[in-house]
């Protein structure tokens, strides 16, 4: 077993959890004409429920969430307000800056917000004039007293861009906005009816898959793989549903966004932070490989952060091209993202043996290089050696100015992961045993994140 946190969720495929334990035999059928869903968690009775037109969600700890059903709501310190601001004993002076009636939200065709305070209400960083009525945009942030004191977020449930969930999901989830798009689908932010838990819904329109030889195969495989995984470093599967128009996979929501955005904001991560993030990714990929699963598209964009904390829980996501190791179709399929492709994937057409789990280790090397330096080890040049040739020869651009502050141990791990010969490449087990990752304090922090 890999060295790492000694407790936390079991890594066994047969462990029962909310992430599911189904095999490919339990895959949602993709040939049904009537929507039919399978859920891993009861959602509760929603009969006789009045549909809300908006949701108030907390940004600051201690503030409650609230569904908006009536046409007007008042917000403030006063207990007679529809929404009463909680008192924070650790910041009593802050609480005094909240007005008895600070602002109110009302519906008049569109949602509006009006400031009623003495110390000011800010919407998306802009101070509102007292008594002015302004349209409240979807996913607006509301701050009290000063522009950086964000306390609430508003979600407009009347604006869903024409997206219709199938009957099996419609009574349990409310869509608020699109989080992103990919080659074959969209990712939507939604809320569970009742609990207001945020979830991500992956929507794959069937017409976008029509050009594939087996259009349902990847979606079926992704749902089946996600159902069998139970690990704190893997995005959690909630349920899957199939309608005539699209496939839907409901996943836990990671509010910290993509690792790629995190790295971009900082240009590069310091070595300590890179180690903290990378260690978690290796643990997750090691778990996948132990389950006989090759991800095949590991990259910064497919690693999510569970929170906005400086040391967040990290989760691997997007199993759209993942396959079970040993599947003959895996070994000879060219897929993934060029920057992260291992040499044996590029040359799969010439190979008699194809490729295996080692391709994920190569991608780990690229991810670590990018975290430490803020750039790819391989550079696309209009003139000169192509990126594919750089990868085949491991022509890595170790910029002396950037790497002079990075330890030799970290660079050694990068080099061993970016080994051209897959039989000699560092495995996930070897990576976990590498001296650079032998940091008891870091491992303890990861253990605590797993247990929270």
C-alpha positions in Angstrom: 0.0 0.0 0.0 1.1 3.6 -0.6 2.5 5.7 2.2 0.1 8.5 3.1 -2.7 9.2 5.5 -3.3 6.0 7.4 -7.0 6.6 8.0 -9.9 8.2 6.2 -12.2 6.6 3.7 -11.3 3.1 2.6 -9.8 2.7 -0.8 -11.5 -0.6 -1.4 -13.7 -0.8 -4.5 -16.3 -2.8 -2.5 -16.7 -0.2 0.3 -20.2 1.1 0.6 -20.5 4.8 0.4 -22.4 7.7 -1.2 -20.0 7.6 -4.2 -21.5 4.2 -5.2 -20.1 0.7 -5.5 -21.7 -0.4 -8.8 -19.8 -2.2 -11.5 -20.3 -1.7 -15.3 -23.3 -4.1 -15.0 -25.0 -1.4 -12.9 -24.5 1.3 -15.5 -27.5 3.5 -16.3 -29.1 2.4 -19.6 -28.6 4.9 -22.4 -31.3 3.4 -24.7 -34.4 4.3 -22.6 -37.0 6.6 -24.1 -38.6 7.4 -20.7 -36.4 9.1 -18.2 -35.3 6.8 -15.4 -32.9 7.7 -12.7 -30.9 5.9 -10.1 -30.0 7.7 -6.9 -27.6 6.8 -4.1 -29.2 9.1 -1.5 -32.8 9.8 -0.6 -33.9 13.3 -1.5 -37.1 13.6 0.5 -40.7 14.3 -0.4 -41.2 17.4 -2.6 -45.0 17.1 -3.1 -47.1 20.3 -2.6 -43.9 22.4 -2.7 -44.0 26.0 -3.9 -41.2 26.5 -6.4 -38.8 29.3 -5.3 -37.8 32.0 -7.7 -34.4 32.6 -6.0 -32.0 31.4 -3.3 -29.9 33.3 -0.8 -26.7 31.4 0.0 -24.1 32.3 2.7 -20.6 33.3 2.0 -19.7 34.1 5.6 -19.9 31.2 8.1 -22.9 31.4 10.4 -25.2 33.1 7.9 -28.1 30.8 6.9 -29.4 30.0 3.4 -33.0 30.8 2.4 -35.3 30.1 -0.5 -37.2 33.0 -1.9 -40.9 32.2 -2.5 -42.7 35.4 -1.6 -42.4 38.7 -3.5 -40.5 40.6 -0.9 -37.9 39.9 1.9 -36.3 42.3 4.4 -32.7 41.7 5.7 -31.1 43.1 8.8 -30.3 42.8 12.5 -33.9 43.2 13.7 -35.7 40.0 14.6 -38.7 41.2 12.7 -36.8 41.0 9.4 -37.6 38.0 7.2 -33.8 37.3 7.3 -32.0 38.2 10.5 -28.3 38.6 10.5 -26.6 36.3 13.0 -24.5 37.8 15.8 -20.8 36.9 15.7 -19.4 37.0 19.2 -15.8 37.0 17.9 -16.6 40.2 15.9 -19.1 42.2 18.0 -18.1 45.5 16.5 -18.8 44.2 13.0 -22.3 43.2 14.0 -23.0 46.7 15.2 -22.3 48.0 11.7 -25.4 46.0 10.4 -28.5 48.1 10.3 -31.8 47.0 11.9 -33.2 46.9 8.3 -30.1 46.8 6.1 -31.7 46.1 2.7 -34.6 44.3 1.1 -35.1 42.2 -2.0 -38.3 42.1 -4.0 -39.7 40.7 -7.2 -41.2 42.9 -9.8 -40.8 41.0 -13.0 -37.0 40.9 -12.3 -35.5 40.6 -8.8 -34.5 44.0 -7.3 -32.4 45.0 -4.3 -32.9 48.3 -2.3 -30.4 49.6 0.3 -32.0 50.7 3.6 -28.9 50.9 5.7 -26.8 53.6 7.4 -23.4 52.0 6.6 -23.9 50.9 3.1 -24.7 47.8 1.0 -22.4 46.6 -1.7 -23.4 44.5 -4.7 -20.5 42.9 -6.7 -18.2 45.5 -5.0 -20.3 48.5 -5.9 -21.8 50.8 -3.2 -25.5 51.2 -3.7 -27.1 54.6 -3.1 -29.6 54.5 -0.2 -33.2 54.0 -1.3 -32.1 53.3 -4.9 -33.7 50.2 -6.5 -31.3 48.1 -8.6 -31.7 44.9 -10.6 -30.2 42.0 -8.7 -28.1 39.9 -11.2 -27.8 36.2 -11.0 -25.0 35.1 -8.7 -24.5 38.6 -7.3 -22.4 38.9 -4.1 -23.7 41.1 -1.3 -21.4 42.9 1.1 -22.3 44.8 4.3 -20.6 48.0 5.5 -17.5 47.7 3.3 -16.9 46.2 -0.2 -14.8 43.2 1.0 -17.2 42.1 3.7 -19.0 39.6 1.5 -21.8 37.8 3.4 -24.4 36.5 0.9 -24.8 35.3 -2.7 -28.1 35.6 -4.7 -29.1 32.9 -7.2 -31.8 33.6 -9.7 -33.8 30.4 -10.4 -35.8 32.1 -13.2 -32.8 32.3 -15.4 -31.8 28.8 -16.6 -30.8 29.5 -20.2 -33.5 27.2 -21.5 -31.9 24.1 -19.8 -34.5 21.5 -18.9 -33.7 18.7 -16.5 -35.5 15.4 -17.1 -38.4 14.5 -14.9 -36.2 12.3 -12.8 -34.1 15.2 -11.7 -36.4 18.2 -12.0 -38.1 17.8 -8.7 -34.9 17.4 -6.8 -32.5 20.0 -8.3 -32.6 23.7 -9.3 -30.2 24.9 -12.0 -28.6 28.4 -11.4 -25.9 28.8 -14.0 -23.4 27.2 -16.3 -20.0 26.4 -14.8 -18.2 25.5 -18.0 -18.3 23.7 -21.3 -16.3 20.9 -22.9 -16.1 19.0 -26.2 -19.2 16.9 -25.5 -21.1 18.7 -22.9 -21.7 21.4 -20.3 -21.3 21.5 -16.5 -24.1 23.2 -14.6 -24.3 24.5 -11.0 -27.5 23.3 -9.3 -29.0 23.1 -5.8 -30.7 20.3 -4.0 -34.3 21.1 -3.2 -34.7 21.4 0.5 -31.1 21.1 1.7 -29.7 23.7 -0.8 -26.6 21.7 -1.1 -24.7 22.7 -4.2 -24.0 20.1 -6.9 -22.5 20.0 -10.4 -24.5 18.4 -13.1 -22.7 17.2 -16.2 -25.0 17.4 -19.2 -24.0 15.5 -22.4 -26.4 16.2 -25.3 -26.9 13.1 -27.4 -26.7 15.0 -30.7 -23.1 16.0 -29.7 -22.2 12.3 -29.5 -23.8 11.3 -32.8 -20.5 11.2 -34.8 -18.9 8.7 -32.4 -18.9 5.0 -33.4 -20.4 4.0 -30.1 -22.0 7.3 -28.8 -23.2 5.9 -25.5 -20.0 4.0 -24.5 -18.0 6.8 -22.9 -21.0 8.1 -20.9 -21.8 4.6 -19.7 -18.2 3.9 -18.8 -17.8 7.2 -17.0 -21.0 6.6 -14.9 -19.9 3.0 -14.1 -16.4 4.1 -13.1 -17.6 6.9 -10.9 -20.0 4.6 -9.1 -17.3 2.2 -8.1 -15.0 4.9 -6.6 -15.0 6.0 -3.0 -12.0 8.1 -2.1 -11.7 11.7 -0.6 -9.4 12.7 -3.5 -12.0 11.7 -6.2 -15.0 13.8 -7.1 -18.1 12.1 -5.6 -20.8 10.6 -7.8 -24.4 11.3 -6.6 -26.6 9.9 -9.4 -27.1 9.6 -13.1 -30.1 10.0 -15.4 -30.9 9.5 -19.1 -33.5 11.4 -21.1 -34.3 11.4 -24.9 -32.1 14.5 -25.4 -29.1 14.1 -23.1 -27.3 12.2 -20.4 -26.9 13.7 -16.9 -24.3 12.9 -14.2 -24.8 14.6 -10.8 -21.5 15.1 -8.9 -20.4 16.9 -5.8 -19.6 20.6 -6.3 -16.0 21.8 -5.7 -16.2 25.5 -4.9 -12.5 26.2 -5.2 -12.6 25.7 -9.0 -9.9 24.2 -11.2 -6.2 23.8 -10.1 -5.3 25.5 -13.4 -7.1 28.7 -12.3 -5.3 28.5 -8.9 -1.9 28.2 -10.6 -2.7 31.0 -13.0 -3.7 33.4 -10.3 -0.3 32.8 -8.5 1.8 32.3 -11.7 3.3 29.3 -10.0 2.8 27.7 -6.6 5.6 27.8 -4.0 7.3 24.5 -3.4 5.5 23.9 -0.1 2.1 24.5 -1.6 2.9 22.5 -4.7 3.9 19.6 -2.5 0.7 19.8 -0.5 -1.5 19.7 -3.7 0.6 17.2 -5.6 0.7 14.7 -2.8 -3.1 14.6 -2.7 -3.2 14.1 -6.5 -0.7 11.2 -6.4 -2.8 9.5 -3.6 -5.9 9.8 -5.7 -4.2 8.4 -8.9 -2.5 5.7 -6.9 -6.0 4.7 -5.6 -7.3 4.7 -9.2 -4.5 2.5 -10.5 -5.0 0.1 -7.6 -8.6 -0.2 -8.8 -7.4 -1.0 -12.2 -8.4 2.4 -13.7 -6.4 4.5 -16.1 -7.7 8.2 -16.1 -6.0 9.0 -19.4 -6.7 12.8 -19.2 -5.0 14.0 -16.0 -4.3 17.7 -16.2 -4.6 20.9 -14.2 -8.1 21.5 -15.5 -9.2 18.1 -14.2 -8.1 18.6 -10.7 -10.6 20.6 -8.5 -10.2 22.3 -5.2 -12.9 21.6 -2.6 -12.7 25.1 -1.1 -11.0 28.5 -1.5 -8.7 27.8 1.5 -5.0 28.2 1.1 -4.5 24.5 1.8 -7.6 22.9 0.2 -8.7 19.4 -0.3 -7.9 18.3 -3.9 -10.2 16.1 -6.0 -9.6 14.5 -9.4 -12.5 14.7 -11.8 -13.6 14.1 -15.4 -13.6 10.4 -16.1 -15.0 10.8 -19.6 -12.1 8.9 -21.3 -11.1 6.7 -18.3 -11.0 3.0 -18.8 -10.3 -0.2 -16.9 -6.7 -1.4 -17.4 -6.6 -4.5 -19.5 -9.4 -3.4 -21.8 -7.9 -4.0 -25.2 -9.6 -0.8 -26.6 -7.6 1.2 -24.1 -4.1 0.3 -25.2 -4.5 1.6 -28.8 -6.7 4.7 -28.4 -5.1 8.1 -28.9 -6.9 10.4 -26.4 -6.1 13.1 -23.8 -4.6 16.6 -24.0 -1.3 17.1 -26.0 0.6 18.9 -23.2 0.1 15.9 -20.9 0.4 13.0 -23.4 3.0 10.4 -22.7 5.4 9.4 -25.6 3.8 5.9 -25.8 0.4 7.5 -26.4 1.7 9.6 -29.3 3.2 6.4 -30.8 0.4 4.1 -30.1 -0.2 3.4 -33.8 3.3 2.0 -34.2 3.3 0.0 -31.0 2.5 -3.7 -30.6 1.8 -3.4 -26.9 0.0 -0.1 -26.6 0.1 1.6 -23.2 -1.0 1.2 -19.6 -1.1 2.9 -16.2 2.2 4.6 -16.7 0.6 7.3 -18.9 -1.0 8.7 -15.8 2.4 9.0 -14.1 3.8 10.9 -17.1 0.8 13.3 -16.7 1.6 13.6 -13.0 5.1 14.8 -14.0 3.7 17.5 -16.2 1.3 18.6 -13.5 4.1 18.9 -10.9 6.3 20.7 -13.4 3.5 23.2 -14.1 2.7 23.7 -10.4 6.4 24.4 -9.5 7.2 26.6 -12.5 3.9 28.1 -13.7 4.4 26.7 -17.3 4.4 23.6 -19.3 7.6 21.5 -19.7 6.9 21.4 -23.4 6.5 24.6 -25.5 4.7 24.9 -28.8 7.1 26.6 -31.2 6.2 27.9 -34.7 9.7 27.1 -35.8 11.9 24.3 -34.5 11.1 21.1 -32.6 7.4 20.3 -32.4 5.7 19.6 -29.1 5.2 16.0 -30.0 8.9 15.6 -30.7 9.8 17.4 -27.5 7.6 14.9 -25.6 9.1 11.9 -27.5 12.7 13.0 -26.6 11.7 14.5 -23.2 13.2 17.8 -24.3 12.2 19.6 -21.1 12.6 23.3 -20.7 14.0 23.7 -17.2 14.3 27.5 -17.1 17.4 28.2 -14.9 15.9 31.5 -13.5 12.7 29.7 -12.4 14.2 26.5 -11.1 17.1 28.0 -9.1 14.8 28.4 -6.1 13.3 24.8 -6.4 15.0 22.0 -4.5 16.9 19.3 -6.3 14.6 16.7 -4.7 11.5 18.2 -6.3 13.3 18.4 -9.7 14.4 14.7 -9.3 10.8 13.6 -8.9 9.8 15.5 -12.0 12.6 13.9 -13.9 11.7 10.4 -12.8 8.0 10.9 -13.7 8.9 12.3 -17.1 10.9 9.2 -18.1 10.3 8.3 -21.8 10.5 4.5 -21.2 7.3 3.6 -19.4 8.9 0.5 -17.9 11.5 2.7 -16.2 9.1 5.6 -15.3 8.3 6.3 -11.7 5.1 4.6 -10.5 2.6 6.2 -8.1 3.9 3.9 -5.3 7.5 5.1 -6.0 6.3 8.7 -6.1 4.7 8.4 -2.7 7.9 6.9 -1.4 10.1 9.6 -2.9 12.1 11.7 -0.4 10.4 14.9 -1.6 7.0 13.7 -0.3 8.3 12.5 3.1 6.9 15.4 5.0 5.0 14.4 8.3 3.4 17.8 8.8 2.0 17.9 5.3 0.7 14.3 5.6 -1.0 15.2 8.9 -2.8 18.2 7.3 -4.0 16.0 4.5 -5.2 13.4 7.0 -7.2 16.1 8.8 -8.8 17.3 5.5 -9.8 13.7 4.8 -11.4 13.4 8.3 -13.3 16.7 8.2 
